[in-house]
């Protein structure tokens, strides 16, 4: 069996990697949404784990620039 380290790592974690452009778009869409839509509902409607969305938003808010 010839499996590279990267292939075995992604198979073991089972986590999906998000591209920077996709995450930025989802954070932007979340921040410009109607205020009546909760973070939980937004994540569910956009097929994003709520924990990932919460992390992305928190990370953006902590940028020094």
CNS distance restraints for C-alpha pairs under 8 A (distance, minus, plus):
assign (resid   3 and name CA) (resid   7 and name CA) 6.40 0.50 0.50
assign (resid   3 and name CA) (resid   8 and name CA) 6.57 0.50 0.50
assign (resid   4 and name CA) (resid   8 and name CA) 6.40 0.50 0.50
assign (resid   5 and name CA) (resid   9 and name CA) 6.08 0.50 0.50
assign (resid   6 and name CA) (resid  10 and name CA) 6.28 0.50 0.50
assign (resid   7 and name CA) (resid  11 and name CA) 6.19 0.50 0.50
assign (resid   8 and name CA) (resid  12 and name CA) 5.98 0.50 0.50
assign (resid   9 and name CA) (resid  13 and name CA) 6.23 0.50 0.50
assign (resid  10 and name CA) (resid  14 and name CA) 5.85 0.50 0.50
assign (resid  10 and name CA) (resid  15 and name CA) 6.72 0.50 0.50
assign (resid  18 and name CA) (resid  22 and name CA) 6.65 0.50 0.50
assign (resid  18 and name CA) (resid  23 and name CA) 6.56 0.50 0.50
assign (resid  19 and name CA) (resid  23 and name CA) 6.36 0.50 0.50
assign (resid  20 and name CA) (resid  24 and name CA) 6.08 0.50 0.50
assign (resid  21 and name CA) (resid  25 and name CA) 6.11 0.50 0.50
assign (resid  22 and name CA) (resid  26 and name CA) 6.23 0.50 0.50
assign (resid  23 and name CA) (resid  27 and name CA) 6.15 0.50 0.50
assign (resid  23 and name CA) (resid  56 and name CA) 7.29 0.50 0.50
assign (resid  24 and name CA) (resid  28 and name CA) 6.10 0.50 0.50
assign (resid  25 and name CA) (resid  29 and name CA) 6.01 0.50 0.50
assign (resid  26 and name CA) (resid  30 and name CA) 5.97 0.50 0.50
assign (resid  26 and name CA) (resid  53 and name CA) 7.98 0.50 0.50
assign (resid  27 and name CA) (resid  31 and name CA) 6.13 0.50 0.50
assign (resid  27 and name CA) (resid  53 and name CA) 7.22 0.50 0.50
assign (resid  27 and name CA) (resid  56 and name CA) 6.91 0.50 0.50
assign (resid  27 and name CA) (resid  57 and name CA) 6.28 0.50 0.50
assign (resid  28 and name CA) (resid  32 and name CA) 6.17 0.50 0.50
assign (resid  29 and name CA) (resid  33 and name CA) 5.93 0.50 0.50
assign (resid  30 and name CA) (resid  39 and name CA) 7.65 0.50 0.50
assign (resid  30 and name CA) (resid  42 and name CA) 6.96 0.50 0.50
assign (resid  33 and name CA) (resid  37 and name CA) 7.13 0.50 0.50
assign (resid  37 and name CA) (resid  41 and name CA) 6.23 0.50 0.50
assign (resid  37 and name CA) (resid  42 and name CA) 6.34 0.50 0.50
assign (resid  38 and name CA) (resid  42 and name CA) 6.06 0.50 0.50
assign (resid  39 and name CA) (resid  43 and name CA) 6.09 0.50 0.50
assign (resid  39 and name CA) (resid  50 and name CA) 7.24 0.50 0.50
assign (resid  40 and name CA) (resid  44 and name CA) 6.20 0.50 0.50
assign (resid  40 and name CA) (resid  50 and name CA) 6.03 0.50 0.50
assign (resid  41 and name CA) (resid  45 and name CA) 6.03 0.50 0.50
assign (resid  42 and name CA) (resid  46 and name CA) 6.15 0.50 0.50
assign (resid  43 and name CA) (resid  47 and name CA) 6.00 0.50 0.50
assign (resid  43 and name CA) (resid  48 and name CA) 4.89 0.50 0.50
assign (resid  43 and name CA) (resid  49 and name CA) 6.11 0.50 0.50
assign (resid  43 and name CA) (resid  50 and name CA) 5.34 0.50 0.50
assign (resid  43 and name CA) (resid  53 and name CA) 6.83 0.50 0.50
assign (resid  44 and name CA) (resid  48 and name CA) 6.30 0.50 0.50
assign (resid  44 and name CA) (resid  49 and name CA) 7.27 0.50 0.50
assign (resid  44 and name CA) (resid  50 and name CA) 7.45 0.50 0.50
assign (resid  48 and name CA) (resid  52 and name CA) 6.91 0.50 0.50
assign (resid  48 and name CA) (resid  53 and name CA) 6.77 0.50 0.50
assign (resid  49 and name CA) (resid  53 and name CA) 6.50 0.50 0.50
assign (resid  50 and name CA) (resid  54 and name CA) 6.05 0.50 0.50
assign (resid  51 and name CA) (resid  55 and name CA) 6.10 0.50 0.50
assign (resid  52 and name CA) (resid  56 and name CA) 6.14 0.50 0.50
assign (resid  53 and name CA) (resid  57 and name CA) 6.18 0.50 0.50
assign (resid  54 and name CA) (resid  58 and name CA) 6.12 0.50 0.50
assign (resid  55 and name CA) (resid  59 and name CA) 5.97 0.50 0.50
assign (resid  56 and name CA) (resid  60 and name CA) 6.17 0.50 0.50
assign (resid  57 and name CA) (resid  61 and name CA) 6.23 0.50 0.50
assign (resid  58 and name CA) (resid  62 and name CA) 6.33 0.50 0.50
assign (resid  59 and name CA) (resid  63 and name CA) 6.70 0.50 0.50
